[in-house]
Amino acid sequence: MMSEMEYRKGNYIARVAVIEWGKQLYKGLVLLRQHGEEQIEQFCVPVDSDNADDALDEARALAHKILDEKVIYGQQQRTE
């Protein structure tokens, strides 16, 4: 993995990473887990990028989307 950062929202932690995917192609990844849990869900950005910065931007966007879905929409489902 080339570059990593971490985001936290609610009880979730999303680690964002970029890997080199073939010759001069990069793929963004999101590794998601709940605080205190060992199980990790892995999500890949659906597009390849020709540079690491674009792949990282795509992975950040995906991480925020996933965290919003898990925390915001997940809480609404539990209270109904």
JOPE-V537063 format. One record per backbone hydrogen bond with DSSP energy under -1.0 kcal/mol. CO is the residue of the C=O (numbers start at 1). NH is the residue of the N-H. If there is no record, write none. Layout:
BEGIN
<<CO;NH> <CO;NH>>
END
This chain:
BEGIN
<<3;18> <5;16> <7;14> <9;12> <11;35> <12;9> <13;33> <14;7> <15;31> <16;5> <17;29> <18;2> <19;27> <25;21> <26;49> <27;19> <28;45> <29;17> <30;43> <31;15> <32;41> <33;13> <34;37> <41;32> <43;30> <49;26> <51;55> <52;56> <53;57> <54;58> <55;59> <56;60> <57;61> <58;62> <59;63> <60;64> <61;65> <62;66> <63;67> <64;68> <65;69> <66;70> <67;71> <68;72> <68;73> <71;75> <72;76> <73;77> <74;78> <75;79>>
END
